[in-house]
């Protein structure tokens, strides 16, 4: 049985191969790659009929359209379809030279050369699918062209303007720059979500409560007591490493009520994370230990809560300890403007013990009371607006983000945009890990489906389709790229340039940081900037900071830039480990941020210019001089310490130093020796010096460097 290739059949029928592939699709045969496909006789014959019938129909339609434009409508209605199909193409070729007089009618035929001057608009980036639509062809055909050019791409992959222009030229299109007022129009929605005014009544929503306070004052333990789960045991060192959002249901007098909690880290290094927690909150619980009282980070937490203009409930914790003094703590609160209600002020103060679970019910009752006074309401039917609380990359799941919905109802399957990240939500789960399909206002959810991990604090919103999501994120990426380019060009004056040249080489400690969540990346970035500002002689360069395990690309970047790789709560991939060993890259993994910061400070101190000191080994007195084929030799007696071959030496003549150099040869009788001790005679040769005189003192010493602490 003869076999016919798709390409050969297309040549036989004088059509493009994609026409044959399209006919195969009508027969229910779908091909991804037709080059190596062969057809049997029956299939080939069937394809011939389909393609020929399609060509016949196209010719008939073209003939009917051509007859309708210059002729009367009546003739086209009565004209048989087959005869014009045979005659019209011939008339079409003869028509331009023959009827010259009617110039007005020749003008309508001018669209004929349009295929030669085809134009498309291209922006800075375009997906393969959108490019195929502009070129009026199949996406598979565009992908084939890209492969022939050496570019592997999928239908949804974004192409640069240059590559898209090369593909378009192969189809006979010229390129026209796309008009770009769109990004400026889109800019407002990047920062704020427009809240629409609706006529329907708003519905009550759960309060969002943030727990703030000094490190180790019991914030996570309090949340543990409220949720009746063990959160603290999962934190390294008992310190919260990144933000988590949780929702709990309590039994109030008027029925069950829900409260959303945000647990922010309490160490001073996490200042920005704690401030971000206050931005999305309705009520702040300020945890103060009764035995410690007000601490520096407690004052910082008070300032954050006041800046957010949210009510503060003070929880005096650890009241069950022997050295607890709640009265002293209340007096300290008054010094910072928080006057308890029992002392005539307006600050609610509750005495609790999170560990012993004392006073927890009173605290929850106060939260519900304040929430009722605040009249917290939202519209579940409004456009979705929310905030990314945390984001990370998990193996097998990809980018995962914790989102607090603030307006509207977020649903699985929605297409969302969070700054430069976008995607269709494949799955949503609550704080207990249970799969859910929708989340209303003040509900924390974990979402999967974004193309990259967003930044903690990014606003999240729902868009109508993928194209709008790509347009928004592409314009934001371009804006960020331009912003970074502006920041990368420092404005240097001649005076600053002279200072840099005068100072000599500026030493750098290059770092690459990978962390488990985006919040930790932000904190480490700020902490590194603070450490870098502590010294003037060493500049700290953060080359890259990202989310996820340490991979081969991180090691290659470190190898190219002579950097140290630091991982925080992440692992080193096996391939990356082997590459690091081969390249000699220093990779450090940490679980607690304080250890990381201490090591970085120590590394910076080690890079400071060391202090050099001289240590005198010994002295020898010249007693005689000799000549040899190798040069002048000083016959010496070692008078003090030792004289060592290879050490630094200086020749002293009276109080004057006549030579400084290196001791190249040391002999005792006829033997070469490494060193000679006091009381022994020896022969000494120095590099570059031969003018010895009896009585000269040769001093042997070494230069040692002492690193600054």
N, C-alpha and C positions, 0 to 999 in steps of 0.2 A: 504494500500500500504506500503510495507516494505521500511524502510529508512536505507541507508548505510552511515557510516561516511567515510571521506576521509582517515583517519588513518587505519580503518579496511580494506578498499579496497586496500591500499598499502601493508598491511600485506598479504592479500590474493594473490596478484600478485608478492610478494617477491621483491618489489621495495621501494625506498624512497618516502615519501609523496610528496616531491617536483616534482617527476616524474608525479604523478597524477595531481598536481596543474598545471604543464606545459601542460599536455594534456587538462586540462580544459581551459587553455588560448587559445589553438588551436581551441576549440569549441566556443570561444568568451566569456567565463566566467572567469573574473579576480577576484581573491581573495587576500585580504590582510592577513587574519587570517583564516587558514583552520581548526583549532582544533575543533571549534564548528559547522562546516558545515556538513550537512547531504544531501545525494543525493537520488533522487528517482530511481526506477528500470531502467527506460529508460536511464537516464543519466549514471547510473552505468554501464549498459551493453555497452553503446557507449564508455565509458572510457576504459572498458576492451579490446574492440577491438583495440582502438588506442594504448594503452600501449603494448598489445601483439604483434601487428604489428610492433611497434617500436623495441621491444625486438628481434623479429624475424629478422628484418633488421640489427640490431646491431650484432647479432650472425653470420649472413651471411657475413657481412663485416669483422668481426674478423676472420672467417674461411678462407675467401679469402686471407686476409693479411698473415695468418699463412701458407697457402699453397704456397703463392708466394715466401716467403723467402727461404725455403730449396729446393723447387722443381723448375722444369724448367718452364719458362713462358708459354710454349705451353700447358702444362697440366692444368694450371689455367684458360686459356682461354676456354678450351673445357670442363672443369669440370662443371657438373650441380650444381647450387647453393644450393639446399636443402640437398643433401646427405652429402657434406662436413660439412654442418652446424650441422648434427647429429653426425658425426664421429670425427671431429677435436677436440672438447673439450676433448673427451676420450683419443685421441692420445696425446693431450697436457699434460695431467696428467701423462701418462705413459712414455713420451719421456725422461724426465731427468734421471730416473734410468736405462732405457734400453740401449740406445746407448752410452756407456761410451767411447769407443775408440776414436771417432772423437772429441777431446777436442776443436779443433779450432771452430767447429760448435756449441759446447755447449756455447762458449763465447757470441755469438750474443744473446742467450736466456737470458743472465744475466740481461738485463733490467727488467725482471719479478719482482725481489724484490725491484725495485725502489720505488713503493708506500710506502714501509716501511721506506725508508730513504729520505723522501721528505723534502726539505729545501726551505725557503723563506727568502729574505732579508727584514729587518725592520729598518727604521730610528727612529728618536726620536718621530715622530708623523706620522699618516697616517689616511686618511678618511675611512669611512665604505665602500664606493664604491670601492676605490683602494684596500682595504684589500680583498673584495670579489673577485676582479679580480685576485689577487695573489693566493687566495685559490681555484680559479676556481669553484666558486659557486655563488648563487644568493645573492644579497645584503639583500633581505628580510630574507634569512636564517641566515645570520650573525647577523641581528638585533634581530631575535628570540633568538639566542644564548646569545646575550648581555643582553636581557631582563631577561633570566633565571639566568644570573649572577648578576642581580640587577642594570644594567646600561641601562638607556633609551637613545637612540641615533637615529639620523636621517641619511639618506644616505650620506649627505654632512658633517656630524659632524666629527671632528678630534678626534682620539683616541690616548691615550698615548701608548708608546712602551710596557709597562707592560700589559695593558688590551688587546692590539692586540696580544701579545704573548700567553696569556691565551686562546684566541679564536682559534688561529692557532694550538695550541696543541690539542684542541678538534677535529680538522680535521686531526690529525696525522702528522703535519708538525713540523720540528725542526727549530729553529730561528738562523739566521746568521746576524751578525751586518752589516749594510749597509756601503759601503765605503763612506767617507765624504769629497772628494775633491771639491764637487759641491759648497758648500757655499763660499769657497775661490775664485772659479772662478766667482761666481755671485757678489762678493763684489763690484767690480768697478761700476756696474750699479746701485748700491744703491745710490751713491753720484752724479754721472754725467750721462747724457744721451748722448750716442755717436751720434754725428752729422755726417751723411754720406755726402760725396761729390757727388753731382749730376751734370749731364751735362746740364739739362734743366735750363733756366734762372730763377733767383729768382724774386719774385714779390714784389712790394711795399706793406708795411703794415702800419697800423695806429701807431702813436707814443704812448708810455705808459708814462703818465705824473703823477708824484707824487707831491702833494702839502704839503710842509713842512713849519714850522714856530713856533713861540711862541704861548702859549695858549691864546685864546681869541683875536687873531689878525685877525680873519676873514677867516680862511681857509675853513671851511664848508660853510660859507655864500658865499664865492667866488664860490665854487662848485655848490651851490644852484643857484646862478645867472647864471652860465653856463648852468646848466641842466633845469633851469626855474621850479624847484620843491622845495618843502619845506622839506629839510633834517634836518635843525637845530631843528625844533619843535619836532622831534622824539627822540632827544638826551637828556638824563637826565642832568639837570644843564647846557644845552647848550654846553656840551663838548662831543666830539666824544669818544665813549667807545670802539669801535673796528673798524678794517679796513673794508672798503667797496670798491668795484671796480665798476666803471660805465663807460659807453661808450656814447658819444654824437656825433652828426653829425652837422657840421657847413658848411656854404656857403662861399667858398673861391672864388678867382678870376677865377681859372681854374676849378670850379665845386665843388660839395659837397665833403667834406672830414670828416673822422671819427677820433676821439681822445679818447683814453682810459685814464681815470683818476683813481688814487688810493688816497683815502682820509685817511690819517694816523692821529691818535690822537696827540694832541699837548702838553700834559702835560709831565713834566720831568720823571714821573714814567713809561711812555710808551716808553722808550728809545729803547728797542729791537724791538718793533713793528715798530717804525719809521725807524730804520736801515734796517729792513727786507723790508719795502716799497721801500727803495732806491736801494735794490739789484735787483729788477725786473724792474726798471724804465729806460727810455731813456732820459727823461728831467725832471729836478726838477724846480718847481715854488716855490721860497722862498717868503713867504708872510711876510711883515714887516709893522706894523702899523705906520703911519706917526706921530701919537701923542706920541707913546711910544718909537719908534726907536729900535735899536738893544738890545735884551734881552738875558739872558743866554741860553734859549732854541733855540734862533735864531742862536747863535754861534754853538750850538750842531748840528743843522740842516745843517749848512754850512759844518761842518766837515764830516757829513754823506754823503753829496752829493759829496764832494771831494774824500772821500774814495771809492765811487762807480764809480768815474771818469766819471761823466755825466755832460752835460752842465747845467748851472744854469740861469734861468730867474727870476729876482727880480720883484715882484709886490708890490709896495708901496701902501698899502690900507688905507682907511679912510682919503683920501686927502680932503674930503668935510667938515671935522670937523674944528672948529674954531682954535683949538690949533695944527693943523697939520703943520708939518715942514718937507717937503720933502727934502729940501736942507741939513738939518742937518742929516737926515737919510742917504742920499747919502755919506756924509762925514764919517759917522760911517761905512758904507759898505767898503769904501776905507781902513779904518784901518784894516779890515779883508781880504784884498786882492781882493775885488770885486769892480773894477773900472768901472763906467758907461761908455758906448760908447760915450756919449756926452762930457765926460771929457777925452777922448782919450784912454779909456780902451776897453775891449772886453766883458763886461757884459751888457746884455740887461736889461734895467730898464724901467718898465711901471708903470705910476701912474694911480691908479684905485680907485673906490669906489664900493665895492661889494654890499653894501646895496642900494646905489642909482643907481647901474648898469652903472657906468661911466667907460669908458676905457676898457670894457670887450672885445669889438670887436678888439681893438688894441692888447690886450694880446693874443687872439686866433690867430691873424694874425702872431704874433711873434712866437707862438708855431709851426705853419705850416711852417714858414720860417726856423726855426732851424731844424725841422724834415727833410725838403728837403736837408739841408746842411749835415745832418748826414747820408743821403741815407739809411734809414731803410728798409731792405728787409728780406723776409723769404720765405721758400718753403712750400706751403700748402700740397704738396704731400709727404713730409718727414715723418719720424717716429715721432709720437706725443711726444712732450716734453712740460711740463708746470709746474707751481708752484701753490701750495695751498695758497691762500691769506687768507682765513678764513675757519673755520669749526665749526660746532655746531651740537647738537642733538635736533630735533624738535619732539614734540609729534604727532604721526600719520604719520610722514614722515621718521623718523629715522635719521641717520647721513646725514647731508647736508654740502657740501663743496663749497666754492667759489674758482674757478680755473681760472688762467690766462693762456691761451694757448699761447705758445711762438714759437713752431715749429709744422708743420703738421696740420691736421684737426681732431679734436675730434668729434666723432659721437655717437649718442644715440645707445646703444647696445654694445658699445666697452667694453672689459674687461680691467680694469685699475688697476694699482698698485701705491699706494702712501705710501712709507716707509712700515709700517706693516699693512696698510689697503688695501683691494682690493674689487672688486665687478664688476658686470655688470651694466652699466649705464642704469637705468630704465627711467630716464627723464633728460632733460637739459632745462634750461630757461635762458633768458638774464637778464640784470640788471633791466628791466622793468617788469619782471615776465612773459614774453611771452614765450610759449613753442617753442623750436627750435630743429632741428634734427642734426645740425652740427655747429661747431665753428672753424674758421680759426685762424691764428696767430694774437696775440695782442687783442684777444677777451675775455672778462671776462664772465664766465658762472657759473651758479649754478647747481651742479650735485647731483643726488640722486641715491643710489644703493650700496654705500660702506658698508662694514660690521661693520665699526667703524669710529669714527671721526678722521681724520688724524691730524697731528700737522701743524700749520700754518708755511709755509716756506718749507714744504716737496715737493720734486719733484714728478711729476705724469707722468706715461708713460703707453702706451698700450701694452698688451701682447697678444699672439695668443689664449690661451685657459685658462680655469679655473685651470687646473692642474699646468701650469707654474706659474700662479698667486699664488696658494697655496704654491708651492715649494719656491718661492722667499720670500713670507711673513713669512713662517715658519722658514727659515734660518735666516732672519733678527730678528725675535722674539727671536730665540735661542741665537743669537749674543748679543742682548740687555740684555737678562737674564744673560748671562755670565759676561757682562760688569758691570751690577748692582751688581752681586755677588762679583766681585772684589772690587768694591767701598764700599760694605757693610763691608768688612773686613779691618778695620783701622790698620795701623802698629803702635803699641804702644810700646814705650821703657819703661824700668823700671823707668826711671826718670819721665816720664809723668804719669805713674801709681801711683807713690808715691805722685805726686802733686794732683792727683784726690782724693786719700785717705786722704791726708792732708786737702783738702778743704771741706771734708764732702760730704753730698748729693748735687748733682747738680739738681737744680730745672728746671722743664720743663713746657712749655706751649704747649700742643699738639693741633694742628689745623687740621681740615678737610675742604677743600675749594672746592666748586662747583660753576662754572661760566657758563654763557650762551654760550660762544665761546672759542675756544682754545687759541686765542690771549690774552684774558683776563686772562686765567689760567697762561700763561707764565709771564704776567706782575705781577700778584699777587705773583707768586712764587719768582720772583726777588725782589719785594718789601718786602716780608716777610724775605728773606735772609738779606736784608739791615737793616731792623728793628731788626732782631735777633743779628746782629753784633754790635748794639748800646750799648748792656749791656753784662757784663761778668757773672753776677750772675744768670741770667735766660736764659735758652737755648730754642730757638724756634724750635719746631719739627713739620714739615709739613708732617703729616702721609699720606695724600692722597689729590690729586688735580685732578679733572675731570670735564667733560662737562655734563650738563644736570641738571634736577631738583634734589632736595635732596630727596633720597629714604630711604627705611627701612634699606638697607645694610649700608648706611652712618651712620645712627643712631646707628646700632648695633656695628659698628667699634668704634664710639665715646664712647659707653657704655663700651666696653671692654678695651679701652685705656685711659679713662677719658679725653676726648678731647672736644673742642668747635667746633661746626659746623658753618661755615660761607658760606653764599650764596650771589653771586653777579649777579644781574639781573636774578635770577631764583626763582622758587616757592618751597614751602615745600609740598610734597604729603600728602594727608589726613591721610593715614595709618602711614606715617613717623611722622606726627605731634602727633598722639595719642601715638606712641611708645616713642617719645621724652618726652612727658608729664609723661608717666609712669616711664621712666628711669631717669627723672630729668636731661636731656641733654640740655645744653644751645645752642640754635640755633639762629643765627643772620642773618638777611637778609638786604642787602644794594643795592642801585642803583647808588651811587656815591662813587668812590674809596677813596676819601679823608676821608670821614666819617669812612670807614672801617679801614683805617690805623690809624686814631686817636684813635679808640676804642681798637685796638690791642696794641698800645703803652700804653694806660691807663691800660689795663689788665696786661701787663708786669710790669708796675710800682707797681701795686697792689700785685704782686707776689714777689717783692723784700723783703728781710728780713727786718721786721719793726724795728723801733727804740723804745725800751721800756723805759718808764719814770715812776718814782714813784711820786704819789701824796699823801701827808701826810693828813690824815683825822683829826687826833687829838691825844692828849696824856692824859694818866692817871697816877697818882702817887699812889704807893702802900702804904696804911696806916696801914694795918693789914693782917695777914694770918690766914686761917682756914683749918681744916681738915674735910672731909666728905667721906662717902662711895664711892663717885665718884672720889675723888682725892683732891688735894690741891686747895684752893680757895684764890685768892688775893682780899682783900677788898680795893677798889680804889676810888679815887676822880678824876673825869674828870676835868682836869685843862685847856684844850684848845681844841676847835673844837668838834668833836664827835668821839666816839669809836663804831665801828660797828662789829656785829657778822659775822664771816666768812671771815673777812678781814685778810690781812697779818699783822703780828706784829713783833716787835723786842723789846727785853728787854734790856734797857740801865742801867748799874750800873756804875755811874760816867761817864767816857768817853769811857767805854768799852761796847761792845755789847756781852751779855752773851747768848742770845738765839734769834733765828729767826724761826718763824713758823706761825701757824694759830690760830686765836681766835675762840675756839670751843663753848664756852658758855658765855652768858652775862645775868646777872640777876639783877633786881632791887627789893629789899626786897625779896619776894618769887616768883616774876613773871619773866618769860623769856621774854626778850625784844630784839628787833632787833638792836637798837643803843641807846646810852646815850649821852646827850649833856653836855657841860661844866657846872660845878656847881652842878652836881648830883653825888651821891655815887652809886657804883655798885659792883657786884661780878664778877670776871673774871677768867675763866679757859682756859688754853692754852694746845694744843695738844703736849704731849711729854715733858712738863716742869712743875716742882713743887717746885723748889728751890727759892721761892720768899723771898726777904728781904725788910724790910721797907725802903722806900726811892727810891726803883727801879722805873724807868720810863718805862711805857708800851706805845709804839708808834704804833698807828694803821694807816695803809696806804694801798693803792691799786696800782697795777702795770698796767699801760695802755700802749697799743702799738700805735705808731704813724707811719702810712704808709708814706714812702718816696715819695715825689712828683717828 
